[in-house]
Amino acid sequence: MISEEQLIKWLAQKNENYRQNDIPPKRRPFLALSDLSKEFRISLSFDSKLAKGIFNWFTANTQPGSHAMGSLFTGVFYFDACFWPVFIPIGYGRFKLNALASLETMPEQMKSQLQQNQKEIEIYCCYWIDCVDFAYGLDDLRKDQKIPILGKSFLENGEREIESVISQLSFERPNSKAILSARMAVEIFLKSLLVVKGNKNEADLRGIGHDISEAMNQCFTLTSAKEFAALKSMLGIFPDVSARYTGNEFPMRTVWEAYCIAQATATMVVRILSGRDSRPKINIIPKS
């Protein structure tokens, strides 16, 4: 176990390294948690005494107010005609996550109703594990120095599109135009995979244009991942790119399903590139 004196010395050196690499103060404690877990083979949960000590150290040694804590990723789940935030907490090493605990703002009675609805709880748990792998896998990819600059750019833009969908659905009056951002997220993440794993360049991507069906075909050919074949059959839910110029509204259930396809596509790409896939390891269906 690392001593307090060792930890302080280690944090000071890491902070200097992060500073030299222009890593923003807000990201440093999370990166330090990951690095500490790997270098010292320590299992850390976000609420552990050691993790809190690391956050306190960075709070005291970097810009005031730059370390407001939050989830690693926040998705949304559609239930009872409302969108509920799904908070994926931060943890490194071996730690436990609870699917229903991620629905922090949902009343317990409503959680019980969700849990008793077999179809809805299965949809939720599949969505939740997609969010978990997306959050932690993307965090891995941000630190992967082997990913080409173009690939990193596409991954970052894809993440922004996913966040845009979630933001638009999190309003008091959700914006049905979020379906267009969901479509764009599908396109960008598929192209991310073609760049990183298929060595495609910008000219190749221009040849695909906005044809997400063709992009999906190429990803399936590249990886043979059966999930792409299943996802391709669902792409008909998305309007044409030209719909951005019209004022058409879309049913919220349709928008939710479109977002689920976008999140599943994004997560599939992240799983392939990061190697992180929690599905076989976790029994995600909570017991009643």
N, C-alpha and C positions, 0 to 999 in steps of 0.2 A: 504494500500500500504506500502511496506517495505521501511524504510528510508535508506539513504546512509550509515549511521553509522551501522545500523542493518545488512545491506547487507555485508559490509566489515567484520564484526565480524562473520557472518554466513559463508562467503566464507573461512575465515581463518580456522574455525573449520572443514568445509567440506574438505578442502585441506589436513588438518592433518589426517582426517579419510581415505581419498583416499591414502595418503602416507603410512599409516600403513597397508593398504590392497594391497600395491604394484600395484596400478592402474597407468599406464603410464601417464605422464603429458598431452599427446595429447588427451586422453580420458576424462580428468577431467572437462574441461569446458562444454562438451556435457552432461556429467553425472550431473553436477551442474545445468544446464538448466532444465533437467528433474526433478531433486529433488526439485528445487525451485518452478517449476510449480505445483508439487503435494503438497508440504508442505504448500505453501502460496496461492494455488488455483489461480495462475496467468497465464494468457494466454500469451505465448511468441512466437514470430516469430524470425527466425534466424537473420533478418536484423533490429530488434527492437533496440532502444537505450539501453535498459536494457541488452539484450543479448550481444551487442557489449561491454558494460561495463564489463560484466563478462569475456569475452574473454580477454579484456585488462588487467584485474586483474590477470588472470592466466599467461598471457604473462610476466607480471612484476614480478611474484612471483614463477615462475618455470623455468626450463631449457630453455635458449634462443634458438629460432628456432624450438621448439617442437610443435608449435601450428599453423602450416600451415593449413589454412582452406580449406575444400573441401566439396563435396556432401556427404550425408549419404550413398549413393549407386549410382554407375554409371553403367547403362546397355548399350546395343547397339540395334539399330533398323535398319533393312535392308530396304532401299528404294532407288530406282533409281540405283540399282546394287552397292550400297555403304552401309557401316555400319556407322551409326551416333550415337555418344554418347548421352545417355539419363541421365541427371543429376537429381537426386532426392534430393532436398534441405533439410536442417535440420530445424525443428521447433517443438515446444512443446506447449501443451494446444490447443486452438482453433486457427487455421490459415488456409489460403487458398493455394491450389496448383493448378497450371495450366499445363495441359498436354503438350500443344505446347511450353510453355516456357521452358520445360525441354530439348528441342532440341536446346540448346544454339548455337551450331555451324552451324546449318542448315540455309542457306539463306532464307530470308522472302519469296521470290518468290517460292522457293521450298516448304516451309511450306504451302503456298497457294495451290500449286498443290496437296500436300498430303491431305489437308483439303477438296479439291473438289473431291477426289477419295473416294467414300463412302466405298468401301471394305477395302482399305488400312487404312483409318482413324479409322475404327472400329477395325481393327487388332492392330493398334498402341495404341489406347486408352485401349483396353483390356490388352495389354502388359504393358502399363504404370502403370495401377492400380495394376497389379501384382508386379511390381517393388516397388511401394509405400508400399504395405502391406508387402512385403518381407523385405524391409529396416527397417521399423518401428517395424514390428513384431519381427524380429531377434534382434533388439536392446532391445526390451522388454525381450526376452528370455535370453539374455546375463546376465541380472540382476536378473533372476528368480532363487532363491536359492533352490527351490524345485525340479529342474531338476537334475537327477542323473549324476554323473561324466561321465559315459559312454555315456549318451545321449548328454551331452554338447560337448564331444569329437567328436561325429558323426556330430553334428550340425556345429561345427567349421570346420571340414574337408569338409563337404558339401558346406559350404560357400566358402572355398578355391577353390573347383572344379568349382563352378559357376564363381568365379572371374577369374579362369584360362581360361574358355571358352571365357569370355568377352575380356580378354587380348589378346587372340590369334586372335579374330575377329577384334580387334582394330588396328592391324598392318596395315601399308600401303599396304602390300600384305597379306591379311587374310590367316590364316593357316587352311586348311580344316580338319586337324587332330583334330581340336577342337571338332568334333563330338564325339570323344572318351571320352574327358573330360565331355561332356554333358551327355553321357551314365553313366559315373561314378557318376556324380552329382545326377542323378535320383536314382541310387542304394543307395547311401549314405543317401539321404534325406528320402527315404522310410524306410530304416533301422533305422534312427533316430526316426521316428514315432513309429516303432515297439518296440524300446527300452524304449522310454519315456512313451508312452501311453499303450503299450502292455506288458511291463515288460519283454521283451525278453533279454536274455543274449548273450554272445559272442558265446556260443555253438549253440544256436538257429540260430544265424545269419550265422554261418558257414554252417549250414544245407541248408540255402537258396542259398549260394554261390553267383554267379553273375547272377542268374536268376531274372531279374527285373520284368518279368511277374508274377512270383510266389510272389515276394515281394509286387507287386501291388495288387494281389489277397488278400494277408493277410491284407494289409492296408484297402482294401474295406470291408473285413469281420469285421475288428476291428472297423471301423468308420461308415460304410454304406454311406459314402460320394459318391454321384453319379459321382463326378468329376473323381474319380479313375477309374471307369468303362470306362468313355470317354477317359481318358489318356491311359488306357491299349490298346485300339484299335489302338493307334498311335505308339506303341513301335516298330513296324516292321521297322520303319525308321532307327533304330540303327543297326550298324554292330555288329557282334559277338565280344566278348572281344578279341579274337585271332587276330582281325584286327590291333591291336597295333603293331604286328610284321611284317606287310606287308607295302608296299609303296603305297597302293592305294590312289588315290585322290577322293574327293567327291565334287559334284556341290555345289556352295555357297548357292544356294536356299535350298538345302537339309540340309546343315549344319545349316542354319538359322532356319529352321523348327524344327530341332532336338534340338537346343538351346531353342526355345520357349517351347517345351515340357518339357525340363529340368527345365526351369524357372517356368513354371506353376506347375510342381510337387513340386518343392522346396517351392513355395509360398503357395500351398495347405497345405503342412505339417506345415509351419509356422503359417498359419491361424488357423489350428486346435489346435496347441499347445499354441498359444498366445491369441486366441480369437479375434484377430484383423482382421476385414473384412470390407473394405470400399466400396465394390461393391454395396450394397443396398442403400448406403447413398449418393452417388455422381453421378451426371449426367456427365459422362466423355466425351461425344461426343461434341466437340466444335462446335459452330454454325458458319456457313459460313458468 
